[in-house]
């Protein structure tokens, strides 16, 4: 019985020590009044977002999707006087009678300097490989495939507020 009493005393001592350790605060206390307003970073965001930019500010062209491709590609040309860092666009897929087959929204982080063009690739909506872009080369098994056209709308572009913040 004496051994059991010793074990209980040791367990009690360990528990008491661990309670003291758990209550100890190890973080440094800083009062909010100790931080000056001048030391804080500026509140303004470093980027501007242009919602629904004019049609001539970004040109989307060169769309490509062949029958068996699981990827689509598109060329984006920056007609603005600033870099583009992000772009959001909607692609509406239309059959040859102009009826909507599908619509997809895409947002891409990309660096497009003023006056330059960049290609982007993204996963195709046609996972079964049964449609092809109407201006792509006509596939040999065209009877079994559905041609489609696209309408591309630019939703917004993001540009740095300060032109020196761009990548060169």
Beta strands, then each sheet from edge to edge (+ up, - down):
strand 1: 47-51
strand 2: 58-64
strand 3: 71-78
strand 4: 84-94
strand 5: 100-112
strand 6: 117-123
strand 7: 131-133
strand 8: 146-160
sheet 1: 1+ 8- 4+ 5-
sheet 2: 1+ 8- 7-
sheet 3: 2+ 3- 6+
end
